[in-house]
Every structure is written in structure tokens, then in C-alpha cells.
Amino acid sequence: MAEPVDENTLTGRARRYARVTASVGGLAARLAGERFFGVAIDRQRHAADLRRALGGLKGPLMKVAQLLSTIPDALPEEYVHELTQLQSQAPSMGWPFVRRRMAAELGPNWEKRFRSFECEAAAAASLGQVHRAQSPDGERLACKLQYPDMDSAVEADLQQLKLAFSIFERYDRAVATSQIHAEISARLREELDYAREASHVRLYGLIHQIEKGVNVPSVRQELSTRRLLTMTWLDGERLTDFVKSHPKRANVVAYNMFRAWYLPFYDYGVIHGDPHLGNYAACSDGSVNLLDFGCVRVFKPSFVRGVIDLYNALNTNDSELAVHAYETWGFKNLSKDVIAVLNHWAEFVYAPLMEDRARRIQDTTDGVYGAAVAGKVHAELRRLGGVTPPREFVLMDRAAIGLGSVFLHLKAEINWYRLFHDLIGDFDEDTLARRQSEALSACGVPPAN
């Protein structure tokens, strides 16, 4: 049976443009009115309205809004608070929608392929929602079902984002956005392909097969399509809820999170590009469940080497090695002043890895990981004329900050130095290249691009 394909149509994109404009256009207008004409608005109420509007729209705008909420000074505090709730609290679609979508993916008799299938979604996010189910043999399942017309939604939203970036650059040239847009576009389009995500699940299962502290679901291929991903169900609590009820296990959870994220990167050149709290769960023994594999990026081994080179450069004050690391990543035409600013940011990111002692990921308690440092770096880059980050750097930086935020919420005190050196102690670029090639081929994951 041929799989149905949601078409990326001109009509679908036009409908999306209209809905986006109606729901989001007022944000710019109201904030501009407040900024330039002194027109007072109820920011808290408006921010809540915006969150509800974006949640109803579904699609990548939710992800983009959440990303914007992590950029210092991009939005007022009230908007940051509301938009950070989008991914974990998106409203779900109803049962008539679910029945139509499931029939489109598995055929009109799809319900007979399950022993049970829950009508209410267990979780809902930007591109799809998850339902609990049971297979005929009694295995508990998680069925991730994509919302309709997401192809059109992605293309329409990416055009809107490109326009927003161009307007942003007219008054703030600290960071050129062309490569950021290109990277976000590539990753969002990949996230629409659940067959690709299934291969990511298999890859992470292979990588973590002997990691007792990291749990990865298995894919039920016969119940999966390009728009439906069926995996085994993993029981667990939200990380923040678990740590509240088991505060003495926060360090265990943090240790397992570190391994879950950094082992794939340093051993296979692979990262999970969306380390949001909602993408993980904790078990009673402190082990961590990985729940979402849509945003995964493969890096060339030389990029991983650059990460280690920059660490060593900062540790030994080797300016030439630092420049080499940045150039390995794809930064170009860097002046000494810009390098100094980039080093300031890198010193913050690497700081927990520099001290051979147990410590928190960030000494301050302002609630947003890296906000103060990022704000200063952004201002300095603006003063110096800006910088164009390479595509590969965009998701790496985003993921590092996202993971730091997770550790900040966990209030963990870990010897990050020891954990890091355990991973990179015997690093060899050729060995990584061989290991990566074998794993990607075995799991059907495309190589780095």
C-alpha cells in the first residue's frame, strides 16, 4: 500500500500565511507601538494570547518562538515566560482528526492492528502528538502522529522566518542570519520525515546499547510510516518533577543526561539538537529516557576535533589553536577583536569542564543559562560589525545552551571535568570516522552534510 503524502501546495502555503499573519502580526505592531509611540499594552495578557495562538497553529512557528525565547533581549520577559511553555503544553487535536490521520497512514482497518489505542493524546507538540497504544501481542506503544499539512506549514513559516530575520538585521547586525536560516530550514524539513527519525532511534539505540543509565525505545516498523512513528512506550517522570520528589538523585540524572548527549557526539559525531526538558524523562533508578529524535545532526569528525582543540586552546592560552578551531568550524575573516569576543563566549561554555571539582553548571542563579554572558557577547559583536556563524555551529551552540539549561534546572553538582575527560581521553579522528560510518550505514542514517 502506497503511503499518503501531505502535499506542499500553493493553496496550503497561502492559507498558512493568512493564519500566521492574523495570529502573529499583532505582536510586532503592538510592541512597535509601545516602543515608538508610547502606547501601553498589557504584556502579560498579550503574551499569553500569543502562546495560545501559536499553540493552535501547530507547526514550526512554535519551535521558532521557543528558540527566540532563549535569545537575550529578543523579546520582553513576559513573552519569554509564555513561549518557553509552547513545546510541552501544546493543545492536542481531537479524536476525529486522529481517526482520519491513522486511516490515512495504516488503512481503514487500522484499529484492528492494535489491541488498544487511547483517544486522548498523551503529549502534544509542534509537529505532532503522541498516543498510548498496545500491540496485539500486548506490548505498550507510543504512536507519534504528524499533524496534517505540515509540509505547507513548514515552507510558509520558513518564508516568514526569513522575512523576520531580514527585518531584524536592519537594526541589529551582531549576527548574520543567512546560515542560521539555512540550518533551521534543513533540520525542520528533516523532522517532517518520521522514517528518518526512526533511523535516528535505531542509531541512538546502537550508541547507548551498553549504557545502563540511558534508555532508548525500539521502533515498530510495521506500524510506522513517513507520518506515523510507533515506538515502545517508556515509563518515566518529567525531569523537574522527578528531581523535586527525589532531590538526592539529581546528580545521578545529570550524569546520565551528560552521557546521553555527549557520548554520541564524541564517539560518533552525532548530537541531539533539541535538548528541551520535555524530550526526556527520568526513571526511579535515575536513568534517563530519550523520547524525541527528530532533530539529530551528524557532524564531520573534523568538527568534533575542533571542539576539543578549542578546549585545549583555552586551557593553555594558545591563541593560534583557538583560531584553527574556529576556522575548522567554518568561521571566516575573523579579526583579533572578534576572536576575543568568541573566546569570551567559549570560556563560559567550557568553564564547568576546566575545573577538576564538583560544581554547578553555572554559578549564578538568574534562571536562564548563559543569559548575561550571551547578552554581553551579542552587544560586543554588534559593536564590532557582526559575525556570520557557520551552519554547523548553529545547532551545536543551541544544543549546548539547551543542555546547560537542563543542568541548571536540575541544580546538579557534578565533576564535569572528569566526565568530559573520560570521553575525550583517547579521542582519535580516524577512529571516530570509521565508527561513525559503520553506525550510520547500519541504521540507515545519511552522512554529515
C-alpha positions in Angstrom: 0.0 0.0 0.0 1.5 3.3 -1.0 1.9 5.8 1.8 -0.1 9.0 1.6 1.9 12.2 1.2 0.8 15.6 2.5 1.3 17.9 -0.4 3.3 21.1 -0.1 0.8 23.2 -2.2 0.5 26.8 -3.1 -3.0 26.8 -1.6 -1.8 25.3 1.6 1.0 27.8 2.0 -1.4 30.7 1.2 -3.7 29.5 4.0 -0.8 29.3 6.4 0.4 32.8 5.5 -3.1 34.1 6.3 -3.3 32.3 9.7 0.3 33.3 10.7 -0.4 36.9 9.8 -3.6 37.0 11.7 -2.1 35.4 14.8 1.4 36.8 14.9 1.2 40.1 13.0 -0.2 41.9 16.0 2.9 41.2 18.1 5.2 43.3 16.0 2.5 46.0 15.7 1.8 46.2 19.5 5.5 46.1 20.5 6.3 48.7 17.9 3.5 50.9 19.2 4.8 50.6 22.7 8.4 51.3 21.7 7.9 54.2 19.3 4.6 55.8 20.3 4.4 55.0 24.0 1.2 53.1 23.6 0.9 50.9 26.7 -0.1 47.3 26.4 -0.8 44.5 28.9 2.3 42.5 28.0 1.4 39.6 30.3 -2.0 39.1 28.8 -0.8 39.7 25.2 2.0 37.2 25.7 -0.5 34.6 26.9 -2.7 35.3 23.9 0.2 34.8 21.6 1.2 31.5 23.2 -2.4 30.2 22.7 -2.4 31.4 19.1 0.9 29.7 18.2 -0.2 26.6 20.0 -3.3 26.4 17.9 -1.4 26.9 14.7 1.0 24.0 15.4 4.0 23.6 13.2 7.5 25.1 13.2 6.5 28.6 14.4 6.2 27.0 17.8 9.8 25.8 17.6 11.0 29.1 16.3 9.2 31.0 19.0 10.7 28.8 21.7 14.2 29.4 20.1 13.6 33.2 20.1 12.7 32.9 23.8 16.3 31.8 24.5 18.0 34.8 22.7 18.8 37.6 25.1 16.9 40.8 24.5 15.0 39.4 21.5 11.7 39.5 23.4 10.4 41.1 26.7 10.5 38.9 29.8 6.7 38.2 29.7 6.9 36.7 26.2 9.9 34.6 27.2 8.0 33.1 30.1 5.0 32.2 27.9 6.8 31.0 24.8 9.0 28.6 26.7 5.8 26.6 27.6 4.9 26.0 24.0 6.6 22.7 23.3 5.4 20.9 26.4 1.9 22.4 26.6 0.7 22.5 23.0 -3.1 21.8 22.7 -3.8 18.4 21.1 -6.0 17.6 18.1 -9.3 15.7 18.7 -10.3 12.1 18.1 -12.0 12.8 14.6 -8.6 14.1 13.4 -6.7 11.1 14.9 -9.0 8.6 13.2 -8.7 10.3 9.8 -4.9 10.5 10.1 -4.4 6.9 11.3 -6.6 5.7 8.5 -4.6 7.6 6.0 -1.3 6.1 7.3 -2.3 2.5 8.1 -5.5 2.0 6.1 -9.3 1.9 7.0 -8.9 -1.1 9.3 -6.1 0.4 11.3 -7.7 -0.1 14.7 -7.6 -3.9 14.2 -3.8 -3.6 14.2 -3.8 -2.6 17.9 -5.2 -4.3 21.0 -6.0 -0.8 22.3 -5.4 2.8 21.2 -6.1 5.7 23.5 -8.3 8.5 22.1 -6.7 11.3 24.2 -3.2 12.3 23.3 -0.6 11.6 26.0 1.5 14.5 24.7 1.2 17.2 22.0 4.0 19.3 20.5 4.7 21.4 17.4 4.6 18.9 14.6 2.6 16.0 16.0 1.1 14.3 19.0 1.6 11.1 20.9 -1.0 8.4 21.8 -0.6 5.4 24.0 -1.5 2.1 22.4 -1.0 -1.6 22.8 0.1 -4.0 20.1 -1.8 -7.3 19.5 1.0 -9.1 21.5 0.5 -6.8 24.5 3.5 -4.5 24.1 2.9 -0.9 25.2 3.4 1.6 22.4 3.8 5.3 21.8 2.3 6.4 18.4 3.6 9.7 17.2 1.2 11.1 14.6 2.1 14.1 12.5 -0.5 16.9 12.1 -1.9 17.5 8.6 -0.4 19.9 6.0 2.9 20.2 7.8 4.8 20.4 4.6 2.9 23.5 3.6 3.2 24.9 7.2 7.0 24.4 7.2 7.6 26.1 3.9 5.2 29.0 4.8 6.8 29.5 8.2 10.3 29.4 6.9 9.5 32.2 4.4 8.0 34.2 7.3 11.1 33.5 9.4 13.4 34.6 6.5 11.5 37.9 6.3 11.6 38.3 10.1 15.4 37.7 10.0 15.9 40.3 7.3 14.0 42.9 9.2 15.9 42.0 12.4 19.3 42.5 10.6 18.3 46.0 9.5 18.7 47.3 13.1 20.9 44.7 14.6 23.9 43.3 12.6 25.6 41.5 15.5 24.9 38.1 13.9 24.2 37.5 10.2 21.2 35.2 9.9 21.6 33.6 6.5 23.3 30.4 7.7 21.1 30.3 10.8 18.0 30.2 8.5 19.6 27.6 6.2 20.4 25.3 9.2 16.9 25.7 10.8 15.3 25.1 7.4 17.3 21.9 6.8 16.6 20.5 10.2 12.8 21.3 10.2 12.4 19.7 6.8 14.1 16.6 8.1 11.8 16.5 11.2 8.8 16.0 8.9 10.2 12.6 7.8 9.4 10.1 10.5 11.1 7.4 8.6 14.3 9.4 9.0 13.5 9.8 12.7 13.1 6.0 13.0 16.6 5.6 11.7 17.7 8.1 14.4 16.0 6.0 17.1 17.9 2.9 15.8 21.2 4.9 15.8 20.8 6.1 19.4 19.8 2.6 20.4 23.0 1.3 18.9 25.1 4.0 20.6 23.6 3.5 24.0 23.2 -0.2 23.9 25.6 -0.8 26.9 24.7 2.5 28.7 22.7 1.4 31.8 21.7 5.0 32.6 20.2 5.8 29.2 17.0 4.2 27.8 16.1 4.3 24.1 12.8 3.0 22.7 12.5 0.4 19.9 10.7 1.2 16.6 7.8 -0.9 15.5 8.4 -0.7 11.8 5.3 -2.4 10.7 3.2 0.3 12.4 5.3 3.2 11.2 5.2 5.4 8.0 6.7 8.7 7.0 4.0 10.5 9.0 3.5 7.9 11.9 6.2 6.7 14.2 5.4 3.8 16.5 7.8 3.0 19.3 7.8 1.1 22.5 6.5 3.1 25.5 9.0 4.1 28.2 7.7 4.9 31.6 9.1 7.9 33.4 8.6 11.2 35.1 9.3 14.7 33.9 12.9 15.6 34.9 11.9 18.5 37.1 9.1 16.6 38.8 11.4 13.6 39.5 14.1 15.8 41.0 11.6 17.6 43.2 10.5 14.2 44.6 14.0 12.7 44.6 16.4 15.6 45.2 19.3 13.3 46.2 19.2 11.7 42.7 19.6 15.0 40.8 23.3 14.3 40.3 22.6 10.8 39.0 20.1 12.1 36.5 22.5 14.9 35.4 25.3 12.3 35.0 23.1 10.2 32.8 22.0 13.2 30.8 25.6 14.2 30.2 26.4 10.7 28.9 23.2 10.6 26.8 24.1 13.7 25.0 27.9 13.8 24.8 28.8 10.1 24.2 27.1 10.2 20.8 28.9 13.4 19.9 32.5 12.5 20.9 32.3 8.8 19.9 30.1 9.1 16.8 29.9 12.8 15.8 26.2 12.9 16.4 24.1 15.4 18.5 20.6 15.7 19.7 19.8 19.2 18.6 16.8 19.9 20.8 17.7 19.2 24.5 14.5 20.5 25.8 13.2 19.3 29.2 10.1 17.8 27.5 12.2 15.5 25.4 13.5 13.4 28.4 12.0 11.6 31.3 13.6 10.1 34.4 13.1 6.6 35.9 13.0 5.6 39.5 16.7 4.5 39.4 17.8 7.8 38.0 18.2 6.5 34.4 17.1 8.8 31.6 14.6 8.1 28.8 15.2 9.7 25.4 11.8 10.4 23.9 12.3 12.5 20.7 14.7 12.0 17.8 13.5 14.4 15.2 16.3 17.0 15.5 19.5 15.0 15.1 22.6 16.2 13.4 25.7 14.4 12.1 29.0 16.2 12.1 32.2 15.5 10.2 34.9 14.2 12.5 37.0 17.3 11.9 34.2 19.4 13.6 34.4 17.2 16.8 38.2 17.7 16.7 37.6 21.5 16.5 35.6 21.3 19.8 38.4 19.5 21.6 41.0 21.8 20.0 39.2 24.9 21.3 39.0 23.4 24.8 42.8 22.8 24.8 43.4 26.2 23.3 41.5 27.9 26.2 43.2 25.7 28.7 46.7 26.5 27.5 46.0 30.1 26.3 47.0 29.0 22.8 45.6 31.7 20.5 46.7 30.0 17.3 45.0 26.8 18.2 41.8 28.7 19.0 41.8 30.4 15.6 42.4 27.0 14.0 39.4 25.6 15.8 37.1 28.4 14.7 38.3 28.0 11.1 37.8 24.3 11.3 34.2 25.0 12.1 33.8 27.4 9.2 34.2 30.9 10.7 35.9 33.2 8.2 37.8 36.6 8.2 38.0 36.8 12.0 39.7 39.8 13.5 41.6 39.7 16.8 38.7 41.6 18.4 36.1 39.2 17.2 38.1 36.2 18.2 38.4 37.7 21.7 34.6 38.0 21.9 34.1 34.5 20.6 36.6 33.3 23.2 34.7 35.0 25.9 31.6 33.0 25.0 33.6 29.8 24.7 35.2 30.3 28.1 31.7 30.5 29.6 30.6 27.3 27.8 33.7 25.4 28.7 34.0 26.8 32.2 32.5 23.7 34.0 34.9 21.5 32.1 38.0 23.5 33.2 37.8 22.8 37.0 38.6 19.4 38.5 35.9 19.6 41.2 32.2 19.1 41.7 30.3 22.3 40.9 27.1 23.5 39.4 26.9 24.2 35.6 26.5 27.9 36.3 27.5 29.8 39.5 24.8 32.4 39.1 21.1 31.8 39.7 19.5 34.2 37.2 17.3 31.3 36.0 18.4 31.5 32.3 21.6 29.6 31.4 24.1 31.9 29.8 21.8 34.9 29.5 24.1 37.5 31.0 27.2 36.4 29.1 25.3 36.0 25.8 23.9 39.5 26.1 27.4 41.0 26.5 28.8 38.9 23.7 25.9 40.0 21.4 26.5 43.6 22.2 30.2 43.3 21.5 29.6 41.6 18.2 27.2 44.3 17.3 29.8 47.0 18.1 32.5 45.1 16.0 30.3 44.8 12.9 28.9 41.4 13.4 29.8 37.8 12.5 28.4 35.1 10.3 28.2 31.8 12.2 28.7 28.7 10.0 25.7 26.4 9.7 27.3 23.6 11.7 27.9 25.9 14.6 24.3 27.0 14.9 22.7 23.8 16.2 25.8 22.9 18.3 25.6 26.2 20.1 21.8 25.9 20.5 22.1 22.4 21.9 24.9 23.3 24.3 22.8 26.1 25.8 19.7 23.9 25.9 21.6 21.2 27.8 23.1 23.7 30.1 19.6 24.9 30.9 18.6 21.3 31.8 21.5 21.0 34.2 20.6 24.4 35.7 17.1 23.2 36.4 18.4 20.0 37.9 20.6 22.0 40.3 23.2 19.3 39.9 26.7 19.4 41.3 29.0 17.2 39.2 32.7 17.0 38.4 32.1 17.9 34.7 35.8 17.9 34.2 36.1 14.2 34.9 33.1 13.3 32.8 34.4 15.3 29.9 38.0 13.8 30.1 36.6 10.3 30.4 35.0 10.9 26.9 37.8 12.6 25.1 40.8 10.9 26.7 41.6 8.6 23.8 40.0 10.6 21.0 41.2 9.8 17.5 39.7 11.4 14.5 40.2 8.4 12.2 38.7 6.1 14.7 35.6 8.3 15.0 35.3 8.5 11.2 35.3 4.6 11.0 32.9 4.2 13.9 30.6 6.8 12.6 30.5 5.4 9.1 29.7 1.9 10.3 26.9 3.1 12.7 25.3 5.4 10.1 25.3 2.7 7.5 23.9 0.0 9.9 21.0 2.3 10.9 20.2 4.0 7.5 21.2 7.5 8.6 22.6 9.8 5.9 26.2 11.0 6.4 27.1 14.6 7.5 26.2 17.3 5.0 
